Amino acid sequence: VPTSPAEARGEILRVESLSTELPLIDHLTQVMPVPDFFFGGGMLMLIVLIHATGLRLLTNRFEKRVQTFGILRSTWRPDVLMGWVVFLMLLLHLVEIWVWSAALVYSGLVDNWRAAGFFAANTYTTVGYGNFLLPDGWHMLAPIIAISGLFTLGWTGSVLVEIVRRCQQIKAAAYKAKLARSHPPRAN
């Protein structure tokens, strides 16, 4: 296990030197350089863990709140809850973009926070505008950032579909209960 950055670079060079002996490894490391793979892959795993934790906390809170609703007299409370959930999902994604930005700044790949945030946000969301590129040798990090965004945004979308369904179900039950109260059944 390397104990210093110089030893780590030496290990990376040793692994990359294997490519002269094995052409397949040479081709793979040309497509996905080892530093991009390990740095980007480690960051992707961190982002997914942050996202999993955030969504778990969010959905647990949602479930607790939904349980207190029961049969409501109000049809607007589920909408407020859904709005709050969407806001928290937005915050979760902004935190993830900030984590990517911090990784870019603290690794020295980007020298200022504004540029790092702009690059991370555009890449994470796959919007892709802007002309900023990472330094030579780190260009494959951008697709890894985009993959992390695709994973987490897709995950958020699927959770949001279920939350919208549940809120609509609660509103329908509340509306049905309101109708029953305003039009009681007639006695024969």
C-alpha positions as CSV (number, residue, x, y, z in Angstrom):
1,V,0.0,0.0,0.0
2,P,1.5,3.3,-1.0
3,T,2.1,5.7,1.8
4,S,2.8,8.9,-0.1
5,P,1.7,10.6,-3.3
6,A,5.0,9.8,-5.0
7,E,4.7,6.1,-4.2
8,A,1.1,6.1,-5.5
9,R,2.3,7.7,-8.7
10,G,4.9,5.0,-8.9
11,E,2.3,2.3,-8.5
12,I,0.1,3.9,-11.2
13,L,3.1,4.1,-13.6
14,R,3.9,0.4,-12.8
15,V,0.4,-0.6,-13.7
16,E,0.4,1.5,-16.8
17,S,3.8,0.0,-17.8
18,L,2.0,-3.4,-18.0
19,S,0.3,-2.1,-21.1
20,T,3.5,-2.6,-23.2
21,E,3.3,-6.3,-22.4
22,L,-0.5,-6.6,-22.9
23,P,-2.0,-4.7,-25.8
24,L,-5.5,-5.1,-24.5
25,I,-4.5,-3.2,-21.2
26,D,-2.8,-0.6,-23.3
27,H,-6.0,0.0,-25.3
28,L,-8.1,0.1,-22.1
29,T,-5.8,2.6,-20.4
30,Q,-5.9,4.8,-23.5
31,V,-9.7,4.9,-23.4
32,M,-9.9,5.1,-19.6
33,P,-6.7,6.2,-17.9
34,V,-6.0,4.6,-14.5
35,P,-6.1,7.9,-12.5
36,D,-9.5,8.9,-14.1
37,F,-10.9,5.4,-13.4
38,F,-9.9,5.4,-9.7
39,F,-10.5,9.0,-8.9
40,G,-13.8,9.2,-10.9
41,G,-14.9,5.7,-9.8
42,G,-14.3,6.5,-6.1
43,M,-16.1,9.8,-6.4
44,L,-19.0,8.1,-8.2
45,M,-19.3,5.6,-5.4
46,L,-19.2,8.5,-2.8
47,I,-22.0,10.3,-4.7
48,V,-24.2,7.2,-4.9
49,L,-23.7,6.7,-1.1
50,I,-24.6,10.3,-0.4
51,H,-27.6,10.0,-2.6
52,A,-28.7,6.7,-1.1
53,T,-28.5,8.2,2.4
54,G,-30.3,11.3,1.4
55,L,-33.1,9.5,-0.3
56,R,-33.4,7.1,2.6
57,L,-33.8,10.0,5.1
58,L,-36.2,11.7,2.7
59,T,-38.5,8.7,2.1
60,N,-38.5,7.7,5.7
61,R,-39.6,11.2,6.7
62,F,-42.2,11.1,3.9
63,E,-43.6,7.8,5.2
64,K,-43.8,9.1,8.7
65,R,-45.6,12.2,7.6
66,V,-48.0,10.2,5.3
67,Q,-48.9,7.9,8.2
68,T,-50.1,10.9,10.3
69,F,-52.4,12.0,7.5
70,G,-55.0,9.2,7.8
71,I,-58.2,10.2,6.2
72,L,-57.8,13.9,5.7
73,R,-60.3,16.6,5.5
74,S,-57.8,18.6,3.4
75,T,-56.7,17.8,-0.1
76,W,-53.9,20.5,-0.2
77,R,-51.6,19.0,2.6
78,P,-50.4,16.2,0.3
79,D,-49.5,18.8,-2.3
80,V,-47.5,20.8,0.3
81,L,-45.7,17.6,1.4
82,M,-44.9,16.7,-2.2
83,G,-43.5,20.3,-2.8
84,W,-41.4,19.9,0.3
85,V,-40.1,16.5,-1.0
86,V,-39.2,18.0,-4.4
87,F,-37.3,20.9,-2.7
88,L,-35.3,18.4,-0.6
89,M,-34.5,16.4,-3.7
90,L,-33.2,19.5,-5.3
91,L,-31.0,20.3,-2.3
92,L,-29.7,16.7,-2.4
93,H,-28.6,17.1,-6.0
94,L,-27.0,20.5,-5.2
95,V,-25.0,18.9,-2.4
96,E,-23.8,16.2,-4.8
97,I,-22.8,18.9,-7.3
98,W,-20.9,20.7,-4.5
99,V,-19.1,17.4,-3.6
100,W,-18.0,17.0,-7.2
101,S,-16.9,20.7,-7.2
102,A,-14.9,20.2,-4.0
103,A,-13.2,17.1,-5.4
104,L,-12.2,19.1,-8.5
105,V,-10.9,22.0,-6.5
106,Y,-9.1,20.0,-3.7
107,S,-7.5,17.7,-6.3
108,G,-6.1,20.7,-8.1
109,L,-7.8,19.9,-11.4
110,V,-9.8,23.2,-11.3
111,D,-8.4,26.3,-9.5
112,N,-11.5,28.1,-8.6
113,W,-14.9,27.1,-7.0
114,R,-17.0,29.0,-9.6
115,A,-15.5,27.2,-12.5
116,A,-15.6,23.9,-10.7
117,G,-19.2,24.3,-9.8
118,F,-20.2,25.4,-13.3
119,F,-18.3,22.4,-14.8
120,A,-19.6,19.9,-12.3
121,A,-23.2,21.1,-12.6
122,N,-23.2,21.1,-16.4
123,T,-21.5,17.7,-16.6
124,Y,-23.6,16.1,-13.7
125,T,-26.9,17.2,-15.3
126,T,-25.5,16.3,-18.8
127,V,-26.6,19.8,-20.0
128,G,-23.1,20.1,-21.4
129,Y,-22.8,23.7,-22.3
130,G,-19.7,25.7,-21.6
131,N,-16.3,25.5,-23.1
132,F,-14.3,24.6,-19.9
133,L,-12.2,21.4,-20.2
134,L,-10.3,19.5,-17.5
135,P,-6.5,19.4,-17.8
136,D,-4.9,17.0,-20.3
137,G,-5.0,13.5,-19.0
138,W,-8.2,14.0,-17.0
139,H,-10.8,14.3,-19.9
140,M,-12.5,11.0,-19.0
141,L,-13.5,12.3,-15.6
142,A,-16.3,14.3,-17.2
143,P,-18.2,11.2,-18.5
144,I,-17.8,9.7,-15.0
145,I,-19.4,12.8,-13.5
146,A,-22.2,12.5,-16.1
147,I,-22.7,8.9,-15.3
148,S,-23.1,9.7,-11.6
149,G,-25.7,12.3,-12.5
150,L,-27.6,9.9,-14.7
151,F,-27.6,7.3,-11.9
152,T,-28.8,9.7,-9.2
153,L,-31.2,11.7,-11.3
154,G,-32.8,8.6,-12.6
155,W,-33.1,7.2,-9.1
156,T,-34.7,10.5,-7.9
157,G,-37.1,10.3,-10.8
158,S,-38.3,6.9,-9.9
159,V,-38.7,7.8,-6.2
160,L,-40.6,11.0,-7.2
161,V,-43.0,9.0,-9.4
162,E,-43.9,6.9,-6.3
163,I,-44.3,9.9,-4.1
164,V,-46.6,11.7,-6.6
165,R,-48.6,8.5,-6.8
166,R,-48.9,8.2,-3.1
167,C,-49.9,11.9,-2.7
168,Q,-52.5,11.6,-5.4
169,Q,-53.9,8.5,-3.6
170,I,-54.1,10.4,-0.3
171,K,-55.8,13.3,-2.1
172,A,-58.3,11.0,-3.8
173,A,-59.2,9.4,-0.4
174,A,-59.6,12.8,1.2
175,Y,-61.8,14.0,-1.6
176,K,-63.9,10.8,-1.4
177,A,-64.3,11.3,2.4
178,K,-65.4,14.9,1.8
179,L,-68.0,13.8,-0.7
180,A,-69.3,11.2,1.8
181,R,-69.6,13.7,4.5
182,S,-71.4,16.3,2.3
183,H,-73.8,13.7,0.8
184,P,-74.6,11.1,3.6
185,P,-76.5,8.0,2.4
186,R,-80.3,8.3,2.6
187,A,-82.3,6.0,4.8
188,N,-84.9,3.8,3.0
